[in-house]
Amino acid sequence: MRFLRRRTGRATTGRDRDRGAAILEFAGFLPILLIVAMAGIQLGIVGYAASQAGTAARAAARTHAQEELRGQGVATGMAAMSDWMAARTDIDVGGEANVTATATVSIPSVVPGMDNFGEVERSVTMPADQEDR
């Protein structure tokens, strides 16, 4: 047991030999924790993009359905969204008796350089104002 002695002259125990093992295990597990966290954040961004697409489509259809505001649906839909999502959005509005607005949002990525997470599309149909009312 002479080779297990420290410079202080006392014998090392099993506890002394395990010193630093916890930090090594944590360092090995840290990349997995980061990947899971980034996946959770990405999932939240997908949900937020879907919510923003629904908000934009609803606002665009509601505005375009009003006779005095007809033609302003796309601008209203974009204004109803957050700025960073509105820059990634296309809104299509059309219809006579029933106005249908479709908002398509490109999903942003958490990982820089990887921007191919697809698109979210939401459509809303509302009855248009009639002239004889």
PEHU-V154613 format. One record per residue. RES is the residue in one letter. SS is DSSP state (~ for helix, > for strand, _ for the rest). PHI is phi in whole degrees, 0 to 359 (999 if undefined). D_FIRST is the distance of its C-alpha to the first C-alpha in whole Angstrom. Layout:
res:RES ss:SS phi:PHI d_first:D_FIRST
res:RES ss:SS phi:PHI d_first:D_FIRST
//
This chain:
res:M ss:_ phi:999 d_first:0
res:R ss:~ phi:297 d_first:4
res:F ss:~ phi:285 d_first:5
res:L ss:~ phi:269 d_first:5
res:R ss:> phi:277 d_first:7
res:R ss:_ phi:276 d_first:11
res:R ss:_ phi:296 d_first:14
res:T ss:_ phi:284 d_first:14
res:G ss:_ phi:99 d_first:11
res:R ss:_ phi:262 d_first:10
res:A ss:> phi:283 d_first:8
res:T ss:_ phi:276 d_first:9
res:T ss:_ phi:258 d_first:11
res:G ss:~ phi:297 d_first:13
res:R ss:~ phi:293 d_first:16
res:D ss:~ phi:293 d_first:15
res:R ss:~ phi:287 d_first:14
res:D ss:_ phi:273 d_first:18
res:R ss:_ phi:301 d_first:19
res:G ss:_ phi:88 d_first:22
res:A ss:~ phi:292 d_first:23
res:A ss:~ phi:295 d_first:26
res:I ss:~ phi:291 d_first:28
res:L ss:~ phi:292 d_first:27
res:E ss:~ phi:295 d_first:28
res:F ss:~ phi:295 d_first:31
res:A ss:~ phi:297 d_first:32
res:G ss:~ phi:287 d_first:32
res:F ss:~ phi:271 d_first:35
res:L ss:~ phi:302 d_first:37
res:P ss:~ phi:300 d_first:39
res:I ss:~ phi:294 d_first:40
res:L ss:~ phi:297 d_first:41
res:L ss:~ phi:293 d_first:43
res:I ss:~ phi:295 d_first:45
res:V ss:~ phi:295 d_first:46
res:A ss:~ phi:296 d_first:47
res:M ss:~ phi:294 d_first:49
res:A ss:~ phi:295 d_first:50
res:G ss:~ phi:296 d_first:51
res:I ss:~ phi:294 d_first:53
res:Q ss:~ phi:298 d_first:55
res:L ss:~ phi:297 d_first:56
res:G ss:~ phi:296 d_first:57
res:I ss:~ phi:293 d_first:59
res:V ss:~ phi:298 d_first:61
res:G ss:~ phi:296 d_first:62
res:Y ss:~ phi:294 d_first:63
res:A ss:~ phi:297 d_first:65
res:A ss:~ phi:294 d_first:67
res:S ss:~ phi:296 d_first:68
res:Q ss:~ phi:294 d_first:69
res:A ss:~ phi:296 d_first:71
res:G ss:~ phi:295 d_first:73
res:T ss:~ phi:297 d_first:74
res:A ss:~ phi:295 d_first:75
res:A ss:~ phi:295 d_first:77
res:R ss:~ phi:295 d_first:79
res:A ss:~ phi:293 d_first:80
res:A ss:~ phi:294 d_first:81
res:A ss:~ phi:293 d_first:83
res:R ss:~ phi:297 d_first:84
res:T ss:~ phi:290 d_first:86
res:H ss:~ phi:292 d_first:87
res:A ss:~ phi:287 d_first:89
res:Q ss:_ phi:277 d_first:91
res:E ss:~ phi:301 d_first:94
res:E ss:~ phi:285 d_first:94
res:L ss:~ phi:248 d_first:91
res:R ss:_ phi:303 d_first:91
res:G ss:_ phi:99 d_first:89
res:Q ss:_ phi:254 d_first:87
res:G ss:~ phi:297 d_first:84
res:V ss:~ phi:295 d_first:82
res:A ss:~ phi:297 d_first:82
res:T ss:~ phi:292 d_first:81
res:G ss:~ phi:298 d_first:78
res:M ss:~ phi:293 d_first:76
res:A ss:~ phi:291 d_first:77
res:A ss:_ phi:282 d_first:76
res:M ss:_ phi:259 d_first:72
res:S ss:_ phi:288 d_first:69
res:D ss:~ phi:302 d_first:70
res:W ss:~ phi:288 d_first:67
res:M ss:~ phi:273 d_first:68
res:A ss:~ phi:297 d_first:72
res:A ss:_ phi:293 d_first:71
res:R ss:_ phi:254 d_first:69
res:T ss:> phi:241 d_first:72
res:D ss:> phi:240 d_first:75
res:I ss:> phi:238 d_first:78
res:D ss:> phi:240 d_first:81
res:V ss:> phi:236 d_first:84
res:G ss:> phi:194 d_first:87
res:G ss:_ phi:120 d_first:90
res:E ss:_ phi:254 d_first:93
res:A ss:_ phi:286 d_first:93
res:N ss:> phi:237 d_first:90
res:V ss:> phi:269 d_first:87
res:T ss:> phi:243 d_first:84
res:A ss:> phi:244 d_first:81
res:T ss:> phi:238 d_first:78
res:A ss:> phi:250 d_first:75
res:T ss:> phi:241 d_first:73
res:V ss:> phi:246 d_first:69
res:S ss:> phi:282 d_first:67
res:I ss:_ phi:282 d_first:63
res:P ss:_ phi:287 d_first:61
res:S ss:_ phi:247 d_first:58
res:V ss:_ phi:283 d_first:54
res:V ss:_ phi:277 d_first:53
res:P ss:_ phi:297 d_first:55
res:G ss:_ phi:88 d_first:57
res:M ss:_ phi:254 d_first:57
res:D ss:_ phi:238 d_first:60
res:N ss:_ phi:241 d_first:61
res:F ss:_ phi:262 d_first:61
res:G ss:_ phi:89 d_first:64
res:E ss:> phi:227 d_first:67
res:V ss:> phi:244 d_first:68
res:E ss:> phi:233 d_first:72
res:R ss:> phi:229 d_first:74
res:S ss:> phi:236 d_first:77
res:V ss:> phi:224 d_first:80
res:T ss:> phi:241 d_first:83
res:M ss:> phi:226 d_first:86
res:P ss:> phi:288 d_first:90
res:A ss:_ phi:278 d_first:92
res:D ss:_ phi:297 d_first:94
res:Q ss:_ phi:260 d_first:98
res:E ss:_ phi:291 d_first:101
res:D ss:_ phi:275 d_first:103
res:R ss:_ phi:281 d_first:101
//
